[in-house]
């Protein structure tokens, strides 16, 4: 898919991506490819996303008790 226009964050005419959350057209400098979000949405959402692993995961995360 070809995108054209200016980056909605910095205004440079090098749009390459569209944010999965807000739809903004952004350049490579303002796109977080690992999550598919523009830098503004990434800041709003915060965190690293995903499921905690290692020491950050809660105890008994794989234990199901009924």
Secondary structure, 3 states (H helix, E strand, C coil): CCCCCCCCCCCCCCCCEECCCCCCEECHHHEECCCCEEHHHHHHHCCCCCCCCHHHCCCCCCCCCC
